[in-house]
Amino acid sequence: MKNLLSGLFGKNTNTVERAVQQAPQAVPPRPRVWAVGGCKGGVGKSVVACNLAVMLAKTGKRALLVDADLGAANLHTLIGETEAKRTLSGFIKSEFDDIRLAIGKTEIPRLDIISGARDSLDVASLNEHKVARLREGIGNVAYDYVVLDTAPGTTNVILDIFMTANDGLLVVTPEPTSVENAYRFIKCLILRRIKKIHESDESGRLKSLLQKILHEKKDLRPRTVGNLLDELRAYDHGQGAVLRELLRNTRLHIVVNQARRPEDGALGYSMERACHDFFGLRVSFLGHIPYGDSVVESVRNRKPLIINNGDSEPAKSMEGIFYSLLQREIKPI
């Protein structure tokens, strides 16, 4: 480099060298983040997250799979890896400063993993500061995509972790309890998002309007999130439009897992319509995954379904969901 500069500028190359060294370095793009969650445990979110990450890697993307279900971390088992010495819990507890130290390789090219916990750390141990640390950490890794497997539940910390993503996938099963919990999760997520927007409102205008609406006479209070947005627009169309647009940035998708009957697959479309009517939010149904023994076999074999039995019906359905999600990135919902 020095000889080349000398040839171009003569012997006085010190200034040029310093300029080259001090030139601003190109900032690498932040990875796109997918969060996979479910209000109810046992719906198969870890299996979905694992296979989505594998498919990203198989299509040439650099993917990082992160086990953020600290209370029941098992992604390393699903992908056939041993428990790591350094985990996400260690980074969150500030045992080390660089999240990259927790990254482990997998046998799948272009796919790495951060395991969850080797100790008793769970969601109850987290706070907003630690979530911010997680968000900043995964935002600076050199990958095209980060896939987060989040914990079940509706605590503020779980919702905040879920909201670190560009796209959130909510996995449900065709059971009344799972569907009810999914609606509860979406409601809590939207209210948490509104609270975050409310807290960042420096003018205080939005806060004042929301307090006025929520403290109206009981029979005049909004009964749904959609009603709340309508009331806000009635008081101040500009503020209402801004809030609605900010909520639209909460990109949510539904995946129905373990479908056994034809009507189970249609459940997603019903939920899509209900979310629009009740929450005033566009939620997209990505598809359903049929129940199959191939999924159980892949878990027992400690191999992702896409690799263990890629020709199975559940694997083909999961591929369809994967490409549907990619398509929505190109053409937003």
C-alpha positions in Angstrom: 0.0 0.0 0.0 2.8 2.4 0.9 4.7 1.7 -2.4 1.5 2.3 -4.3 0.9 5.7 -2.6 4.5 6.7 -3.0 4.3 6.0 -6.7 1.2 8.2 -7.0 2.1 11.1 -4.7 5.9 10.9 -4.4 7.7 10.6 -1.1 5.3 12.8 0.9 2.8 10.0 1.6 2.3 10.6 5.4 -0.7 12.8 4.9 -2.3 10.4 2.4 -1.7 7.4 4.7 -3.3 9.2 7.6 -6.3 10.2 5.4 -6.7 6.5 4.4 -6.5 5.3 8.0 -8.9 8.0 9.2 -11.5 7.6 6.4 -14.8 6.5 7.7 -15.3 2.8 7.4 -18.4 1.4 5.7 -20.9 0.4 8.4 -22.1 -3.1 7.7 -25.8 -3.4 7.3 -27.7 -4.6 10.3 -29.1 -8.1 10.0 -32.8 -8.6 9.4 -34.3 -10.2 12.5 -37.1 -12.7 12.6 -38.7 -13.6 16.0 -40.7 -16.8 16.4 -43.0 -16.9 19.4 -46.2 -18.2 20.9 -48.1 -17.3 24.0 -48.6 -21.0 24.8 -45.7 -23.5 25.3 -45.6 -26.7 23.2 -46.9 -25.2 20.0 -43.7 -26.0 18.1 -42.1 -22.6 17.8 -38.6 -23.9 18.4 -39.0 -26.4 15.5 -40.3 -23.6 13.3 -37.4 -21.3 14.2 -34.8 -23.9 13.7 -36.0 -24.9 10.3 -36.4 -21.3 9.1 -32.8 -20.7 10.0 -31.7 -23.8 8.2 -33.6 -22.8 5.1 -32.0 -19.3 5.2 -28.6 -20.9 5.2 -29.5 -23.3 2.4 -30.5 -20.4 0.2 -27.1 -18.8 0.6 -27.8 -16.4 3.5 -25.6 -16.1 6.6 -27.9 -17.0 9.4 -27.6 -16.8 13.2 -30.1 -18.8 15.3 -30.5 -17.4 18.8 -32.2 -19.3 21.7 -33.9 -16.5 23.6 -36.2 -18.9 25.4 -34.0 -18.8 28.5 -36.3 -20.7 30.7 -36.3 -23.8 28.4 -33.4 -23.5 26.0 -33.2 -26.4 23.7 -32.4 -25.2 20.2 -28.9 -26.7 20.4 -30.5 -30.1 20.8 -32.8 -29.6 17.8 -29.9 -28.7 15.6 -27.7 -31.5 16.8 -25.2 -29.5 18.8 -23.9 -29.9 22.3 -24.5 -27.3 25.1 -22.2 -24.3 24.7 -19.8 -23.0 27.4 -20.8 -19.4 26.6 -24.5 -18.7 26.2 -26.9 -15.9 25.7 -27.6 -15.8 29.4 -23.9 -15.1 30.1 -23.9 -12.2 27.7 -27.1 -10.8 29.2 -25.6 -11.1 32.7 -22.5 -9.2 31.5 -20.2 -12.2 32.1 -18.6 -11.1 28.8 -19.1 -7.9 26.7 -19.1 -9.2 23.1 -22.1 -11.3 22.0 -19.9 -12.8 19.3 -18.0 -14.8 21.9 -21.2 -16.9 22.4 -21.6 -17.8 18.8 -21.0 -21.4 17.9 -20.6 -23.1 14.6 -23.0 -25.8 13.4 -22.5 -28.6 10.8 -24.7 -26.6 8.4 -22.7 -24.2 6.2 -23.5 -20.5 6.8 -25.6 -21.3 10.0 -24.3 -20.5 13.5 -26.1 -20.6 16.8 -26.2 -18.8 20.2 -27.5 -21.2 22.8 -29.8 -20.1 25.6 -28.8 -20.8 29.2 -26.7 -23.2 31.2 -28.1 -22.1 34.5 -31.3 -21.0 36.1 -31.6 -17.6 34.3 -35.1 -17.1 33.0 -37.3 -14.3 31.7 -38.1 -13.1 35.2 -34.4 -12.2 35.7 -34.5 -9.8 32.8 -35.3 -6.1 32.6 -35.5 -3.4 29.9 -31.8 -2.6 30.2 -30.8 -6.2 29.5 -33.2 -6.4 26.6 -31.6 -3.3 25.1 -28.2 -5.0 25.5 -29.6 -8.0 23.6 -31.0 -5.8 20.9 -27.8 -3.9 20.4 -25.8 -7.2 20.4 -27.7 -9.0 17.8 -27.9 -5.7 15.7 -24.2 -5.7 15.3 -23.4 -9.3 14.3 -22.2 -9.9 10.7 -25.1 -12.0 9.4 -27.8 -11.5 6.9 -30.5 -12.8 9.2 -30.9 -13.5 12.9 -33.7 -15.9 13.9 -34.9 -15.5 17.5 -36.7 -18.3 19.3 -38.5 -16.4 22.1 -40.1 -17.6 25.3 -43.9 -18.1 25.7 -45.9 -15.7 27.8 -46.9 -12.0 27.8 -44.5 -10.3 30.2 -43.1 -7.0 29.2 -39.7 -8.4 28.7 -40.9 -11.2 26.4 -42.9 -8.7 24.4 -39.9 -6.3 24.2 -37.6 -9.2 23.0 -40.3 -10.1 20.4 -40.4 -6.4 19.2 -36.7 -6.4 18.5 -37.6 -8.2 15.3 -38.4 -6.8 11.8 -40.9 -9.6 11.5 -42.7 -11.6 14.2 -44.1 -15.1 13.6 -46.7 -16.3 16.0 -47.1 -20.1 16.0 -50.5 -21.4 17.1 -52.0 -24.9 17.1 -55.7 -25.5 16.2 -56.8 -25.7 19.8 -59.1 -23.2 21.6 -56.5 -22.6 24.3 -53.8 -21.9 21.8 -55.9 -19.5 19.7 -57.2 -17.6 22.8 -53.6 -17.2 24.0 -52.5 -16.0 20.6 -55.1 -13.3 20.6 -54.1 -12.3 24.1 -50.4 -12.2 23.0 -51.3 -9.9 20.0 -53.4 -7.6 22.3 -50.6 -7.3 24.8 -48.1 -6.8 22.1 -50.0 -3.9 20.6 -50.7 -2.3 24.0 -47.0 -2.6 24.8 -46.1 -1.0 21.5 -48.6 1.9 22.2 -47.0 2.4 25.6 -43.5 2.5 24.0 -44.7 5.1 21.5 -46.5 7.0 24.3 -43.3 7.1 26.4 -41.3 8.5 23.4 -43.8 11.3 22.7 -41.8 14.3 23.7 -44.6 16.8 22.9 -47.0 15.1 25.3 -49.9 15.5 22.8 -50.4 11.8 22.3 -50.2 11.1 26.0 -52.9 13.7 26.7 -55.2 12.4 24.0 -54.9 8.7 25.1 -55.6 9.6 28.7 -58.7 11.6 27.7 -60.0 8.7 25.7 -59.3 6.0 28.3 -60.8 8.1 31.2 -64.1 8.8 29.4 -67.4 7.5 30.9 -67.5 3.7 31.0 -70.1 3.3 28.3 -68.0 5.6 25.9 -64.6 3.9 26.4 -63.2 2.1 23.4 -63.8 -1.7 23.6 -61.1 -2.8 21.2 -57.7 -1.6 20.1 -59.3 -0.7 16.7 -61.9 1.5 18.6 -59.1 3.2 20.4 -57.4 4.1 17.2 -60.7 5.3 15.7 -61.4 7.5 18.8 -57.9 8.9 18.6 -58.3 9.9 14.9 -61.7 11.5 15.8 -59.9 13.8 18.4 -56.8 14.4 16.3 -56.6 12.9 12.8 -52.9 13.6 12.5 -52.0 11.9 15.8 -54.3 8.9 15.0 -52.8 8.4 11.6 -49.3 8.6 13.0 -50.0 6.0 15.7 -51.7 3.7 13.2 -48.7 3.9 10.9 -46.3 3.2 13.7 -48.3 0.2 14.7 -48.2 -1.1 11.1 -44.5 -1.3 11.6 -45.2 -4.2 14.0 -45.1 -6.8 11.3 -47.0 -9.9 12.5 -47.5 -13.2 10.8 -49.4 -16.3 11.8 -48.4 -19.9 11.3 -50.8 -22.8 12.2 -48.8 -25.8 13.3 -49.9 -29.5 13.9 -52.9 -29.2 11.6 -54.8 -32.5 11.4 -58.0 -31.5 9.5 -58.7 -29.4 6.4 -60.5 -26.8 8.5 -57.4 -26.4 10.7 -55.5 -24.9 7.8 -58.3 -22.3 7.3 -58.0 -21.2 10.9 -55.2 -18.8 9.9 -57.4 -16.9 7.6 -60.1 -16.5 10.3 -57.5 -15.2 12.7 -56.2 -12.8 10.0 -59.7 -11.3 9.6 -60.3 -11.2 13.3 -57.1 -9.3 13.9 -58.0 -6.7 11.4 -61.5 -6.3 12.8 -60.6 -6.3 16.5 -57.1 -4.8 16.6 -57.2 -2.7 13.4 -54.0 -4.4 12.5 -53.0 -6.2 9.3 -51.7 -9.7 10.3 -50.7 -12.1 7.5 -51.3 -15.8 7.6 -48.3 -17.5 6.2 -49.6 -21.1 6.0 -50.2 -24.2 8.0 -47.9 -27.2 8.9 -49.7 -30.6 8.9 -49.1 -32.9 11.8 -46.7 -35.7 11.0 -44.5 -38.3 12.5 -41.6 -36.9 10.5 -41.4 -33.9 12.8 -41.2 -36.2 15.9 -38.5 -38.3 14.2 -36.4 -35.2 13.3 -36.5 -34.1 17.0 -35.4 -37.6 18.2 -32.7 -37.7 15.6 -31.5 -34.2 16.6 -31.6 -33.1 13.0 -33.8 -30.3 11.5 -36.8 -31.6 9.6 -35.7 -29.9 6.4 -32.5 -32.1 6.5 -33.8 -35.2 8.2 -36.9 -35.6 6.0 -37.1 -32.8 3.5 -39.6 -34.7 1.3 -42.2 -35.0 4.0 -45.4 -33.0 3.9 -44.6 -30.9 7.0 -41.2 -30.0 5.5 -42.7 -29.0 2.2 -45.3 -26.9 4.1 -42.6 -25.2 6.1 -40.7 -24.4 2.9 -43.9 -22.7 1.6 -44.1 -20.6 4.7 -40.4 -19.7 4.4 -40.8 -18.4 0.8 -44.1 -16.7 1.7 -42.3 -14.7 4.4 -39.4 -13.8 2.0 -41.9 -12.6 -0.5 -43.6 -10.3 2.1 -40.2 -8.7 2.6 -40.1 -7.8 -1.0 -43.7 -6.7 -1.1 -44.6 -5.5 2.5 -48.0 -6.4 3.9 
